[in-house]
Amino acid sequence: MIRRAFLFAIVAVRLTAQQSSAAEPQGVAAAWDVRTQLTALANAIREIEPLVQRVDPRILSENGAPAAYVQQVLSVQASMKSLLSAADQLAREPEKLPVAVDVYFQMERMELLLNSLRDGLKKYQSPDLADMLSQTLGKNAIHRDRLRQHIRDVAELHDEEYKIANEEAQRCRGILTKQPATTPVPRKPSPVPSNSKNPVPSPSQPPRSRK
């Protein structure tokens, strides 16, 4: 019973949260706003792609760049695809905290790889291309800050929902524990049939002797 009351409390909190978010979301940005921000992030990533395509592994190798820089070109391209995929999933499920965190980590990884590749470009291929990459990366700061704020808002919302569900479960548990316990009624013994073929002799009567 207590477990069932706790589940009912969670369902009630979920339905209340869905109704309030459908009416006027508070604390967390509306889904359409999150999608708009993620669209802007995707556009910023696509602005980086032409710059990465201008990186020439052959020139890097001829100018003495370590093999790691050549490999980073492929790593950056794969990282951008992963970030775009994660951002697309977050646009479909903006209330999912793990998805938002995954987008943030994918962005951090992409920027880390791009910063390292930028250093290699500046030294082994084209300082101008490296500067262009730095300027484009600088535009991502606003997207990173917005995503960080979205993660914070979603985390606070889930924490508040858990607190409400826990308080409601405690209240239901208190109501159930205050209910009087029912005393089980003992079952009456079944009567012995009077027409038994082999009656049990009474202790006061001696057993009959057989002839």
C-alpha positions in Angstrom: 0.0 0.0 0.0 2.8 2.5 0.9 4.6 1.7 -2.3 1.4 2.2 -4.3 0.8 5.5 -2.6 4.3 6.6 -3.5 3.8 5.7 -7.1 0.5 7.6 -7.2 2.3 10.6 -5.8 5.0 10.5 -8.4 2.4 10.2 -11.2 0.4 13.1 -9.8 3.5 15.3 -9.6 4.4 14.4 -13.2 0.9 15.3 -14.5 1.0 18.6 -12.6 4.4 19.4 -14.0 3.2 18.6 -17.5 0.1 20.8 -17.2 2.0 23.7 -15.7 4.8 23.5 -18.4 2.1 23.4 -21.1 0.5 26.5 -19.8 3.4 28.7 -18.9 6.9 27.2 -18.3 8.7 28.7 -15.3 12.4 28.3 -14.7 13.1 26.3 -17.8 13.1 27.8 -21.2 10.2 26.8 -23.4 10.7 24.0 -25.9 10.5 26.3 -28.9 13.1 28.6 -27.3 15.5 25.7 -26.7 15.1 24.6 -30.3 15.8 28.1 -31.5 19.0 28.2 -29.5 20.1 24.8 -30.8 19.4 25.9 -34.4 21.7 28.8 -33.8 24.3 26.4 -32.4 24.0 24.1 -35.4 24.5 27.0 -37.7 27.6 28.1 -35.9 29.0 24.6 -36.2 28.3 24.6 -39.9 30.3 27.8 -40.2 33.3 25.9 -38.9 33.1 23.1 -41.4 34.4 25.0 -44.4 37.4 26.1 -42.4 38.2 22.6 -41.3 37.9 21.5 -44.9 40.6 23.9 -45.9 43.1 22.1 -43.6 45.5 20.2 -45.9 47.1 17.2 -44.2 49.7 17.1 -47.0 50.9 20.6 -46.3 51.0 19.9 -42.6 53.1 16.8 -43.2 55.5 18.6 -45.6 56.0 21.4 -43.1 57.0 18.9 -40.4 53.7 18.7 -38.4 53.4 15.7 -36.1 51.1 12.9 -37.3 48.8 13.8 -34.4 47.7 17.0 -36.2 46.8 15.1 -39.3 44.7 12.7 -37.3 43.0 15.6 -35.5 41.5 16.7 -38.8 39.4 13.5 -38.9 38.7 13.7 -35.1 37.4 17.2 -35.5 35.0 16.2 -38.3 33.7 13.2 -36.3 33.3 15.4 -33.3 31.2 18.0 -35.2 28.9 15.3 -36.5 28.4 13.9 -33.0 27.6 17.4 -31.6 25.1 18.0 -34.3 23.4 14.6 -33.7 23.3 15.3 -29.9 21.9 18.8 -30.5 19.2 17.4 -32.7 18.2 14.9 -30.0 18.1 17.7 -27.4 15.8 19.7 -29.7 13.4 16.8 -29.6 13.7 16.2 -25.9 14.7 19.5 -24.3 13.6 18.4 -20.8 16.0 15.4 -20.7 19.0 16.3 -18.5 21.4 13.5 -19.7 20.8 14.7 -23.3 21.6 18.3 -22.4 24.8 17.2 -20.5 25.8 15.1 -23.5 25.5 18.1 -25.8 27.6 20.2 -23.5 30.4 17.6 -23.3 30.3 17.1 -27.1 30.8 20.9 -27.5 33.7 20.9 -25.0 35.4 18.1 -26.8 34.9 19.7 -30.2 36.4 23.0 -29.0 39.3 21.2 -27.4 40.2 19.5 -30.6 39.7 22.7 -32.7 42.0 24.7 -30.4 44.7 22.1 -30.8 44.2 22.0 -34.5 44.3 25.8 -34.7 47.7 25.8 -33.0 48.9 23.3 -35.6 47.6 25.4 -38.5 49.2 28.5 -37.2 52.6 26.8 -37.1 52.5 24.4 -40.0 50.0 25.7 -42.6 48.4 29.1 -42.4 48.3 31.7 -39.6 45.4 33.5 -41.3 43.3 30.3 -41.4 44.1 29.8 -37.7 42.9 33.3 -36.9 39.7 32.7 -38.8 39.1 29.6 -36.9 39.7 31.4 -33.6 37.2 34.1 -34.5 34.5 31.5 -35.4 35.1 29.6 -32.2 34.7 32.8 -30.2 31.0 32.9 -31.4 30.4 29.6 -29.6 30.8 31.2 -26.2 27.2 32.5 -26.1 25.9 29.0 -27.1 27.9 27.4 -24.4 26.6 29.8 -21.8 23.0 29.3 -22.8 23.4 25.5 -22.8 25.0 25.7 -19.3 22.1 27.7 -18.0 19.6 25.3 -19.6 21.3 22.4 -17.8 21.1 24.2 -14.5 17.4 25.0 -15.0 16.5 21.4 -15.9 18.5 20.1 -13.0 16.7 22.4 -10.6 13.3 21.5 -12.0 13.9 17.7 -11.6 15.2 18.3 -8.1 12.0 20.3 -7.2 9.8 17.5 -8.7 11.6 14.9 -6.6 11.1 17.0 -3.4 7.4 17.4 -4.1 7.0 13.7 -4.8 8.9 12.8 -1.7 6.8 15.1 0.5 3.6 13.7 -1.0 4.8 10.2 -0.4 5.6 11.0 3.2 2.1 12.5 3.6 0.4 9.4 2.1 2.6 7.1 4.3 1.5 9.1 7.4 -2.2 8.7 6.5 -1.8 5.0 5.9 0.1 4.4 9.2 -2.6 6.2 11.2 -5.4 3.9 9.9 -6.5 1.4 12.6 -5.2 -2.1 12.1 -7.9 -4.7 11.5 -7.9 -7.7 13.9 -8.2 -11.0 12.1 -11.3 -13.0 13.1 -10.3 -16.6 14.1 -11.9 -19.3 12.1 -14.3 -21.7 13.8 -13.3 -25.4 13.9 -15.2 -27.6 11.6 -17.8 -29.8 13.4 -17.1 -33.6 13.6 -19.7 -35.6 11.6 -22.1 -37.5 13.9 -22.5 -40.5 11.5 -18.8 -41.4 11.5 -18.3 -45.2 10.9 -15.4 -45.3 13.4 -16.3 -43.1 16.3 -13.5 -42.1 18.6 -14.1 -43.6 22.1 -14.5 -41.1 24.9 -11.6 -41.1 27.4 -14.2 -42.0 30.2 -15.5 -45.0 28.4 -13.4 -48.3 28.1 -12.9 -49.6 24.7 -15.3 -52.4 23.6 -14.0 -55.9 23.5 -14.4 -57.8 20.3 -16.1 -61.2 20.5 
